[in-house]
Amino acid sequence: MWIGWIEFDVLLGDVHSLKEKRSVVRPLIAEVKRRFDVSVAEAGFQDQYRRTVIGAGLVAADRAHIVEVLDAVERFVAARPEVDLLSARRRELSSED
């Protein structure tokens, strides 16, 4: 069994309040969850309105599937025009580690 996750450090565009931040982050999280069938959540910078950390994770039988899905999620987030992807950190772990 393999466990994989990815964290995105994201800078939001024209956002001036936490309410505007939610209107950008919630649809992004919902679309990642719907499109890639992964667990995803806002995981940092909740009190800052122009930055956020979004984390996504999944469990699969083989590493190749983990890598394929995390690559697709990273491409999707990086292509979103309303956010600037500052960095992405990922990790894959085997249950035998």
Steps between C-alpha positions, in 0.01 A plus 500: 500500500623849414411836655571822314443864572583839358498847659461816296616839626270736314483878457153624415447774243264795549373407848444760774318312776458154651152485343648555152768241581229242579330578169821397319626216721174307554421453129862400432491238776161370383618469139822314598296262716241441225741467210772283660316317781757598765469635852576871495488786750632844581787421735670829585495879505129504592538847658671659198283600207755488218679173586388146560633147518289234332573134565379198305553133574405151389560132563558252215624150436805609299738795486443564129137593563600735784754677278255527210223654712728740690656618171153568360391688813816713488447585132138592570581733792793661315275574199236686702510871405366624835796362700876512479665174602806592708611145578385141510637237737410135464569170666423136426526235771465124485331316784821296518716806584 
